[in-house]
């Protein structure tokens, strides 16, 4: 006799969870169970009530700001749980009513029908490294904003650096020697300078922590192997590894490119084919660092001292992939530039192919460690 299955949809919020349940039958009734507290203790109480019927429980909820504690709690107890992407949940045209109860009911109905796409849930260790890297990005954004405000403040008072480049040692000495007419303005200047310097020191501290934690990480071999590629520094490699996680979920490089949003959008009908800019779906953090890395391929292909240092101790097959990537991507940059393509379009195309070489190195590392 086939065991009964109960599908449990949860609309998760900080302090509450709306629950809806249904059985395996495609025409079975979907009913709202009600609202429970957003604690794991309340969730355990719900599990005990639903398991009293002897059914297997399959849970589902949307990815959101509450993270993955519920997923990890349920899977640790042996229950099936899926976290789905909110952007890929089908929505009916003209449906203008949205409530937590309706969201839970709709979620479990679509989950039973197999219409939802589950996301990859990172391990605790991977998520911790990802949080550290995202913290670094946030502080860099604060630093950039602070510097912009400082320069705007000086420009309002007719002051600008006569040198070639801001934020160099000469520029900082020039800032330190500035004397404004009013004491209040001098205080403003010093506060902006101190705020910018504090952000710079924080970025340096976090970078040092990343350098110290990566060797202890279970995915350290991948971080080291990715750095064999030109433009892929420690920060870029660590970002790619922590954000993507298990590369085995991508059967081929095209799936990875699509996940990163680096493939062209398309709107075709009949014999007409129209392709536009990249989709920009998926993980924006990896897409950003790969495009930054792609700018290094505007120079001729060669193995610099930095690259040779990174490749020390790596398998020859990984180094061969790196050199193959340099030859191909540097030639592609010159070829597209000669065709009149803009540098932004070229670097995006380079980043797309660079992700394929990262995929190839990942597979090579797995073969070596198997």
N, C-alpha and C positions, 0 to 999 in steps of 0.2 A: 504494500500500500504506500502510495506516494505521500511523503510528509508535507504537512501544511506549511505554507510560507506566508508570512505577513510582511508587507512593505510598509515602512514607517517613514513618512516625510516630515522634516522638521524645518520650520522657519526660525532661525536662531537669531536672538538678539542678546544684548549684554545681560539683561535681567530676566528674560523670559524666553520660552520656546513654545511656539504653536505647533501642535502635532496633528497629523492626519494619517490614517491607516487604511489599508485595503488588502485584499488577498490576491492570490495568483490568477484568479479568473479574469479574463480580459473584459468581461462585462460585469465584473463584480462591483458592488457599490463602494464608493470612496466616501468615507465619513470623517468628520472632524472629531478628534479625540478631545481637544480642548487645549488649554494653556497650562504649562508647568513652569516652575522656577528655572532659571538658567544655570543652575548648579549641577555638578556631576552627581550629587546625592539624589536630587530629584529625578535625574535621568535613570539612575539605578532603580529607583522605586517604580518608574514607568516600565523598565525592562522586566522586573519581577511580575508585574501585573499582566503584561502581554505574554510572557513565557508560561503563564499558568495554563494557557490553552494548549501547550505542547507544540507550538509552531516555531519554525525557524524565523528569525528576525533579520530583515535586510533594511538598513537605515540609509537615508540620503539627506543631505542638506547642501545649501549653496556656500561656496567659498565667500568669505567676507572678512571684516575687521576682527572678528572673534578668533580667527586663527584655526588651529587644528587640535586643540585639547580634546574636543569631543570625539574626533576621529580616532585619536590614539587611545582614548579611554575605551571606546567600543571595540576596537580591534584587539586590544590587550585582553579583553574578556571573551574573545573568540567570535564576535559578531561581525557580519559583513556590513561594511559602511562605505559609501561613495560620497565624495565631495565633488560637486558639479560646478562648471563654469557659468556664472550668471549671464554672461554675454551670449551664451549659446543656448539659452532656454527659449524654446519657441513661444511667441506671444501672438494672441489672436488680434487681428486688426479690428479696431473699434472698441476694444475692451478698455473702458475708462474707469473701472472700479478696481482699486487695489487695496487689499487688507491682508493682515498677517494670516488670517484663517484661510482666505482664498489662495494665498501663495502656497501654503502648506498642502492644500488639497490638490492644486494644480501640479505641484512638484511631485507628489507621490503618484499621481495619475500618469504623468509623462515618464517617470522612472519605471513604472511597471510596463509601459509600452516600449521601453528601450529607446526613447527619443532624446535622452540626455547624454552629455559628454563628460566623463569623469576627468578630473585633473590629477596631476602627479603630486602626491603629498611628500614633502622632503622629510628626511630623517631629522631627529633632534639636533644632531651634530651639524648637519648641512645647514639647517635653519639658523643655528647660532652663528656660523660663519657668514651667512647671508645677511643677517642683521648687522653684523659688524661692518660689512662692506657698504650696506645701505646707509648706515650712520655716517660713514666717511663721505658719501655722496651728499647727504643732507648738509653736512658742515661745509663742504666745498661750495654749495649753493649759497649758504649764508655768507661765506667769505666773499664770493663774487658780488652779492648784493651790497655788502658793507663797503667794498671798494668802489662800487658804482656810486653810492651815496657820497662817499668822501670826494671823489672827483667832481661830482655834480656840485657839491658845496663849494669847492674851490673855484669852479668855473663861474658860479654866480658872483664871485668876488673878483673876477678877472685874473685868476691865478691858474697857470698851467705849466707843466714841466717842459722845459726847453729841450730835454734830451730825446733820444730815439725811442726808448721803451720804458713803460711804467713798471713799478714794483721791483726794479733792480736795486742793487745796493746804492747806486748814485741817486735813484729816485727817493729812496727812504731817507738818505742824508739831506736831500733837498726839502723833504717834508719836515724833518726835524729842525731845520733852520728857519722855517717860515714864522713870521711875526705878523699877526693880524692887528688891526687898529683897536678893536674892542676886546676886553677881557672875556666876555661871554663867547665871542667867536673863537678865541684861542682855546677855550675849554672844549667847545664843540669839535674843533680840529683834533685835539689830543684824544678825545673820547673815540672818535672815528678811527684814528690810527691804532689805539690800543685794542679796539674791537677787531680790527682786521688782523693785527698781530696775534691776538688770542686764537682766532680761527686757524691761522697758519700753524700755530703750535699744537692745536688739537689734531689737525690733520696729520702732522708728523708723529704724534703719539699713537694715533690709531694705526698708521702705516707700520710703525715699529711693532705694535701688537700683532698685526697680521703676519708680519715676517716671522715672529716668534711662534705663532700658533699653527701656521701651515705645516711645518715638519711633523707636528703631532697629530695631524688630521689623517683620517683613513684614506682620503682621496689625494694625499700629497703626491703620489706618483703621476697622477693626471695633471696636476698643476705644474709640475716640473717638466713633463713632456710637452705640454702646450706651449711653454716658453721657448721651445726650439724654433717656433715660427717668428718671423719678423714682425715687429710691432706688438707682439703679445708679451707684455711685461708681467710681473708678479700680480699686480692689481687686476689686469685684464684676465689673466688665466684663472685667478681665484674667483673672480666674478662669474666667469663662464661656468666653472665647475659647480659653484654653490647655487647658482640660479637654475641650471639645467638639471643637475642631479644625475640620475641614471640615464645615460645615453642610449641604453638598449631599447628604450621605448620608441626610438626612431629607427625604422627598418632601413632607411636610406637617407642620404644627405638632403634630398628634396623635402622630406618631411621636416627635417630640422630647419631648413630655410623658411618653410611655410610657418612653422611654429614661432620663429623669430620675427615674422612679418617683413621679410626681406624680398619676397616675391612680388611681381607686379600685380596690381589689381586688374580685373578684366570685366568688361561688359560687352558680351557678344550676342548676336542674334542673327540667325540665318547664315548668310555668307559674309556678314560684316563682323569683323573682329576688332575690338577696341581694347587696348591695354593702357593702363594709366600708371600713376605713381605706386610705390610699394604699399602693401596693405597696412603696415604698422600694427598688426595684431600681435598677440602673444607677449613675450617678455621684452619689455622696453629697455631694461638694464643691460642685457646681453647685446641687444641691437646697438645701443649707444657705444659700448666699449669696442665692439667690432668695427664700427664706422671710424672711431678714433684710431684704431690700429691700422685701418686700411689706408690712412693718409701717408703712412711710411713707404708705401709701394710706388710713390711717384719718382723715387730715385732708382738708379740702376741696381740690378741684382748683384749682391756681393755678401760675403760672410764677414761681417764686422767683428771686432774684438768682443763686443757685447754678446753677439749671437754665439760666437765660439765658446765663450765662458758659460753661457746657459746650456750649451749642448754637451759640456763635459760630463762623461759618465752615462750618457744616454745611448740607447741602442742605435746602431748604424741605420737601421730601417726607418727609425723616426727622423733621423737627420736627413735621410734621402727624401722623405716626404716634405720636410721643411724646405729643402733646396728646390724641389720640384714646384712647390708653391711660390717661391720667389721668382723663378723663371717665368712661370705662367702669369702671375698677377702683375709683375712689373711690365711684361710685354703687353698685357691687356690694358694697363693704364696708358701706355704710350699710344697704343692703337686707337683707343677710344678718344684720347685727347686730340689725335690727328684728325679724327672724324668730326671734331668740333663740339663734342659733348662737354657739358659743364663739369667742373671738378666735383661738385656735390653728387651728380649722377654717377660719375666714374667711381668715386669712393664707395657709394652704395652698392654698385655692382661688384666691386672688389670685396667688400664685406660679405656679400652673399656667397661668393666662392670661397672666401676664407673660412666660413663656417663649415663648408664641405671638407676642407683639409683638417679642421679640428675633429670632425667626425671620424675621418680616416685614422688620425693619430690615436684617438680614443680606442678604436677597434684594435689597433696594433698593440697598445698597452695591455688591453684585456688578453690578447693572445700570449703576450710575454709573461703575464702574471698568472695565467691559467695553470 
